[in-house]
Amino acid sequence: MAKYYAVKEGREPGIYDTWDECKAQTEGYSGAVFKSFKTREEAEAFLNTITNDEDILPVIPLHQKILNKGKSLEPFLNDEQRVVFEAMKNGENIFLSGEGGTGKSFLVDAFACYCEENRINLIKAAPTGVAAINIGGLTLHKLFRLPPHPLIEDPKFVNEIVRNADIILIDEISMCRIDMFEYIIKYIQLANKRRRGRKKIQLIVCGDFYQLPPVVTEKDKQVLNAYYGVEDLKGAFAFMSPLWNDYHLKTYTLTTPMRQKNDDFVNALNKARIGDQSCITWLNEHTSKHPMPNAPTLYGTNKAAKQRNDAELKKLSTPLHSFHADVIGEFNPSQSTAEETLDLKEGARVMFLVNDTEGDEYYNGSMGVVTKIVDNGNQSSVTVRLDHTGKEVTISTYEWKSYEYLVDTEIDEMTMKERKVLVPEETGALIQFPIKLAYAITIHKSQSQTLDALNVMPYAWAPGQLYVALSRCTSAENLYLQRKLTGRELVVSEEVIRFEEDPERYSFFREENYGTE
């Protein structure tokens, strides 16, 4: 019997005659809503009504549900992602880039699953603790034993973990400073010399240089300017190093938007990303003219976000409950998205920080209202009514874990020879409820999140900061700007623009003055 597939939320909502057509509109689309019907009339009625039918799938994006169950993600890659995936499998050294919401993180997850299935020694790392926890990896400082000062010396030794890695994947490369990147490349090159005939370590770096840049203090800037023999080390980006090309990183750029579905909005965001001010008029005219109720507001500083959350919490007359995180072993609380002290009241608006791996009721970024708090030590719980389904879910605490790698030996079943394998070992944990107040969040901590509605205070000073904020939202009509954009907020690094125009030919230094004190 023929079926009709109604796509309410997808790339192009409408009615489709085959599952393949429906699949093309919904697969990999975050928050897709679709259903099959026996008649076209029923499908049309579905599109024209609001329903909470539990048969509509999925509440959690499909790829996140499968990832949580530990299955392969490869079948859910789009054509563009598949090209990069094959290059990763073939051992290419890669720089993976692309606009926000084009599926970079999903592709990284898919490749990590592939490596796990095939017993490949993959190490994942990132410049910051939060980014490292997000990908289930280590910080660069921990992996490469980096000192806290500018890295103007060469590595003298290589730890056993790096020496036995098959692949090193660095996420959020835009936040990796040039001296840190150079030290890491030299470290990997030294490891390659000590691998006793084995092939060189494959390097994959991921991120968008148009987004958040490295942190460079005034003190560090003086040291680095002197070391590199320049008046201004503009941004101190990793790609500025001549060693970027020494490792023959091939650039792959994802362009298919997975987060936004409106072409005009995507076009405006892409212009904002590169600092093209022709997007300003469109954004001012097509974003919401009224604040989005119950949506978070993005601020540029932690102080501003905290003040807003505290102020909104004080307005509630219900009792205050403070939950303090338990920290076990080696774990820096700043490395997780959780609150070290979580202040809650019934009636407070909150955001989930993790996916529901058991009931598929919520996902990272889901919003809701606290309806009940049981404050009873180890038996404490919080009940939240979810915005997107209206259901109430009761949650207990969640455990964020930190890891170290250990080197072990196993017998290769094909060759019957011993081989070194990297085994992750838990070194610490933070235990806290996986929610936080959601009246306000910082632009920095919104990175990688997808939000259906958003209010933005468009005050930005760092390159890429405003673009990160705007591109979190799925639609322009659900994006409210608390004041009109003037264009001054679109801060973009000229060096990033030069690099992105031709990554393989870009050069910042003249050879004669590179790396001189």
Secondary structure in CASP SS format (residue, H / E / C, confidence):
PFRMAT SS
TARGET T0000
AUTHOR 0000-0000-0000
METHOD secondary structure of the structure
MODEL  1
M C 1.00
A C 1.00
K C 1.00
Y E 1.00
Y E 1.00
A E 1.00
V E 1.00
K E 1.00
E E 1.00
G C 1.00
R C 1.00
E C 1.00
P C 1.00
G E 1.00
I E 1.00
Y E 1.00
D C 1.00
T C 1.00
W H 1.00
D H 1.00
E H 1.00
C H 1.00
K H 1.00
A H 1.00
Q H 1.00
T H 1.00
E C 1.00
G C 1.00
Y C 1.00
S C 1.00
G C 1.00
A C 1.00
V E 1.00
F E 1.00
K E 1.00
S E 1.00
F E 1.00
K C 1.00
T C 1.00
R H 1.00
E H 1.00
E H 1.00
A H 1.00
E H 1.00
A H 1.00
F H 1.00
L H 1.00
N C 1.00
T C 1.00
I C 1.00
T C 1.00
N C 1.00
D C 1.00
E C 1.00
D C 1.00
I C 1.00
L E 1.00
P C 1.00
V C 1.00
I C 1.00
P C 1.00
L H 1.00
H H 1.00
Q H 1.00
K H 1.00
I H 1.00
L H 1.00
N H 1.00
K C 1.00
G C 1.00
K C 1.00
S C 1.00
L C 1.00
E H 1.00
P H 1.00
F H 1.00
L C 1.00
N C 1.00
D H 1.00
E H 1.00
Q H 1.00
R H 1.00
V H 1.00
V H 1.00
F H 1.00
E H 1.00
A H 1.00
M H 1.00
K H 1.00
N C 1.00
G C 1.00
E C 1.00
N C 1.00
I E 1.00
F E 1.00
L E 1.00
S E 1.00
G E 1.00
E C 1.00
G C 1.00
G C 1.00
T C 1.00
G C 1.00
K H 1.00
S H 1.00
F H 1.00
L H 1.00
V H 1.00
D H 1.00
A H 1.00
F H 1.00
A H 1.00
C H 1.00
Y H 1.00
C H 1.00
E H 1.00
E H 1.00
N C 1.00
R C 1.00
I C 1.00
N C 1.00
L E 1.00
I E 1.00
K E 1.00
A E 1.00
A E 1.00
P C 1.00
T C 1.00
G H 1.00
V H 1.00
A H 1.00
A H 1.00
I H 1.00
N H 1.00
I H 1.00
G C 1.00
G C 1.00
L E 1.00
T E 1.00
L H 1.00
H H 1.00
K H 1.00
L H 1.00
F H 1.00
R C 1.00
L C 1.00
P C 1.00
P C 1.00
H C 1.00
P C 1.00
L C 1.00
I C 1.00
E C 1.00
D C 1.00
P C 1.00
K C 1.00
F C 1.00
V C 1.00
N C 1.00
E H 1.00
I H 1.00
V H 1.00
R H 1.00
N C 1.00
A C 1.00
D C 1.00
I E 1.00
I E 1.00
L E 1.00
I E 1.00
D C 1.00
E C 1.00
I H 1.00
S H 1.00
M H 1.00
C C 1.00
R E 1.00
I H 1.00
D H 1.00
M H 1.00
F H 1.00
E H 1.00
Y H 1.00
I H 1.00
I H 1.00
K H 1.00
Y H 1.00
I H 1.00
Q H 1.00
L H 1.00
A H 1.00
N H 1.00
K H 1.00
R C 1.00
R C 1.00
R C 1.00
G C 1.00
R C 1.00
K C 1.00
K C 1.00
I C 1.00
Q E 1.00
L E 1.00
I E 1.00
V E 1.00
C E 1.00
G C 1.00
D C 1.00
F C 1.00
Y C 1.00
Q C 1.00
L C 1.00
P C 1.00
P C 1.00
V C 1.00
V C 1.00
T C 1.00
E H 1.00
K H 1.00
D H 1.00
K H 1.00
Q H 1.00
V H 1.00
L H 1.00
N H 1.00
A H 1.00
Y H 1.00
Y H 1.00
G C 1.00
V C 1.00
E C 1.00
D C 1.00
L C 1.00
K C 1.00
G C 1.00
A C 1.00
F E 1.00
A H 1.00
F H 1.00
M H 1.00
S C 1.00
P C 1.00
L H 1.00
W H 1.00
N H 1.00
D H 1.00
Y C 1.00
H C 1.00
L C 1.00
K E 1.00
T E 1.00
Y E 1.00
T E 1.00
L E 1.00
T C 1.00
T C 1.00
P C 1.00
M C 1.00
R C 1.00
Q C 1.00
K C 1.00
N C 1.00
D H 1.00
D H 1.00
F H 1.00
V H 1.00
N H 1.00
A H 1.00
L H 1.00
N H 1.00
K H 1.00
A H 1.00
R H 1.00
I C 1.00
G C 1.00
D C 1.00
Q C 1.00
S C 1.00
C H 1.00
I H 1.00
T H 1.00
W H 1.00
L H 1.00
N H 1.00
E H 1.00
H H 1.00
T C 1.00
S E 1.00
K C 1.00
H C 1.00
P C 1.00
M C 1.00
P C 1.00
N C 1.00
A C 1.00
P C 1.00
T E 1.00
L E 1.00
Y E 1.00
G C 1.00
T C 1.00
N H 1.00
K H 1.00
A H 1.00
A H 1.00
K H 1.00
Q H 1.00
R H 1.00
N H 1.00
D H 1.00
A H 1.00
E H 1.00
L H 1.00
K H 1.00
K C 1.00
L C 1.00
S C 1.00
T C 1.00
P C 1.00
L C 1.00
H E 1.00
S E 1.00
F E 1.00
H E 1.00
A C 1.00
D E 1.00
V E 1.00
I E 1.00
G E 1.00
E C 1.00
F C 1.00
N C 1.00
P H 1.00
S H 1.00
Q H 1.00
S C 1.00
T C 1.00
A C 1.00
E C 1.00
E C 1.00
T E 1.00
L E 1.00
D E 1.00
L E 1.00
K C 1.00
E C 1.00
G C 1.00
A C 1.00
R E 1.00
V E 1.00
M E 1.00
F E 1.00
L C 1.00
V C 1.00
N C 1.00
D C 1.00
T C 1.00
E C 1.00
G C 1.00
D C 1.00
E C 1.00
Y C 1.00
Y C 1.00
N C 1.00
G C 1.00
S C 1.00
M E 1.00
G E 1.00
V E 1.00
V E 1.00
T E 1.00
K E 1.00
I E 1.00
V E 1.00
D C 1.00
N C 1.00
G H 1.00
N H 1.00
Q H 1.00
S C 1.00
S E 1.00
V E 1.00
T E 1.00
V E 1.00
R E 1.00
L E 1.00
D C 1.00
H C 1.00
T C 1.00
G C 1.00
K C 1.00
E E 1.00
V E 1.00
T E 1.00
I E 1.00
S C 1.00
T C 1.00
Y E 1.00
E E 1.00
W E 1.00
K E 1.00
S E 1.00
Y E 1.00
E E 1.00
Y E 1.00
L E 1.00
V E 1.00
D E 1.00
T E 1.00
E E 1.00
I E 1.00
D C 1.00
E C 1.00
M C 1.00
T C 1.00
M C 1.00
K C 1.00
E E 1.00
R E 1.00
K E 1.00
V E 1.00
L E 1.00
V E 1.00
P E 1.00
E E 1.00
E E 1.00
T E 1.00
G E 1.00
A E 1.00
L E 1.00
I E 1.00
Q E 1.00
F C 1.00
P C 1.00
I E 1.00
K E 1.00
L E 1.00
A C 1.00
Y C 1.00
A E 1.00
I E 1.00
T E 1.00
I H 1.00
H H 1.00
K H 1.00
S H 1.00
Q C 1.00
S C 1.00
Q C 1.00
T C 1.00
L E 1.00
D C 1.00
A C 1.00
L E 1.00
N E 1.00
V E 1.00
M C 1.00
P C 1.00
Y C 1.00
A C 1.00
W C 1.00
A C 1.00
P C 1.00
G C 1.00
Q H 1.00
L H 1.00
Y H 1.00
V H 1.00
A H 1.00
L H 1.00
S C 1.00
R C 1.00
C E 1.00
T C 1.00
S C 1.00
A H 1.00
E H 1.00
N H 1.00
L E 1.00
Y E 1.00
L E 1.00
Q C 1.00
R C 1.00
K C 1.00
L C 1.00
T C 1.00
G C 1.00
R C 1.00
E C 1.00
L C 1.00
V C 1.00
V C 1.00
S C 1.00
E H 1.00
E H 1.00
V H 1.00
I H 1.00
R H 1.00
F H 1.00
E H 1.00
E H 1.00
D C 1.00
P C 1.00
E C 1.00
R C 1.00
Y C 1.00
S C 1.00
F C 1.00
F C 1.00
R C 1.00
E H 1.00
E H 1.00
N H 1.00
Y C 1.00
G C 1.00
T C 1.00
E C 1.00
END
